[in-house]
Structures are given as structure tokens and as C-alpha cells.
Amino acid sequence: MPAIALLAAVVAVTVEQLVQWKYGPMGIIGLLLLTVGVKAKNPTVSSIGAVVLALMMTGPAI
């Protein structure tokens, strides 16, 4: 069981770092809102997080 928890933590931290590296603080905020909304089973917060992440990923091309 501890190996599964450790693996889950490593994956979570890796995803968080990749989002922060690519999208900055707004990406982390979107990921946090999405995660909290899913965990709390709150569709409003989850939807806001998903929208923030979608806007960050489809932002204006430079």
C-alpha cells in the first residue's frame, strides 16, 4: 500500500510541476480548482477549474 501512495504522490507532483512550468501560476490555480471540485463533487468549482485550464491551453498563439 505505501508503494501505491508514493507512486500517486510522485505522479501528482510531476503533473503539478509540468503545469506550473508550462502555464505558470494560472495553470496551477486551474488545476487546483479542478482537483478540489472533483474531490468535493462540486460541479461548479470543477467546471471553473476546467474552464481556466482550457483557456490557458488554448490561449492566443504567439
C-alpha positions as CSV (number, residue, x, y, z in Angstrom):
1,M,0.0,0.0,0.0
2,P,2.8,2.6,0.8
3,A,4.2,2.0,-2.7
4,I,0.9,2.9,-4.3
5,A,0.6,6.1,-2.2
6,L,4.2,7.0,-3.1
7,L,3.6,6.4,-6.8
8,A,0.4,8.5,-6.7
9,A,2.3,11.4,-4.9
10,V,5.1,11.3,-7.4
11,V,2.6,11.4,-10.3
12,A,0.7,14.3,-8.7
13,V,3.8,16.4,-8.1
14,T,5.1,15.7,-11.6
15,V,1.8,16.8,-13.2
16,E,1.8,19.9,-10.9
17,Q,5.3,20.9,-11.9
18,L,4.7,20.4,-15.6
19,V,1.5,22.6,-15.5
20,Q,3.4,25.2,-13.5
21,W,6.3,25.2,-15.9
22,K,4.2,25.4,-19.0
23,Y,1.3,27.7,-17.8
24,G,2.6,29.4,-14.7
25,P,0.5,30.4,-11.7
26,M,-2.8,30.5,-13.5
27,G,-2.3,26.9,-14.6
28,I,-1.8,25.8,-11.0
29,I,-4.9,27.7,-9.9
30,G,-6.9,26.0,-12.7
31,L,-5.5,22.6,-11.7
32,L,-6.3,23.3,-8.0
33,L,-9.9,24.3,-8.8
34,L,-10.4,21.3,-10.9
35,T,-9.0,18.9,-8.3
36,V,-10.9,20.5,-5.4
37,G,-14.1,20.5,-7.4
38,V,-13.8,16.8,-8.4
39,K,-12.8,15.8,-4.8
40,A,-15.7,17.7,-3.3
41,K,-18.1,16.5,-6.0
42,N,-18.9,20.2,-6.7
43,P,-19.6,20.6,-10.4
44,T,-19.4,24.4,-10.2
45,V,-15.8,24.6,-8.8
46,S,-14.8,21.7,-11.1
47,S,-16.2,23.5,-14.1
48,I,-14.5,26.7,-13.3
49,G,-11.1,24.9,-12.9
50,A,-11.7,23.1,-16.2
51,V,-12.5,26.4,-18.0
52,V,-9.4,28.1,-16.6
53,L,-7.2,25.2,-17.8
54,A,-8.9,25.2,-21.2
55,L,-8.3,28.9,-21.6
56,M,-4.7,28.5,-20.6
57,M,-4.1,25.7,-23.0
58,T,-5.9,27.4,-26.0
59,G,-4.6,30.8,-25.3
60,P,-3.5,33.2,-28.1
61,A,-0.8,31.8,-30.3
62,I,2.4,33.9,-30.2
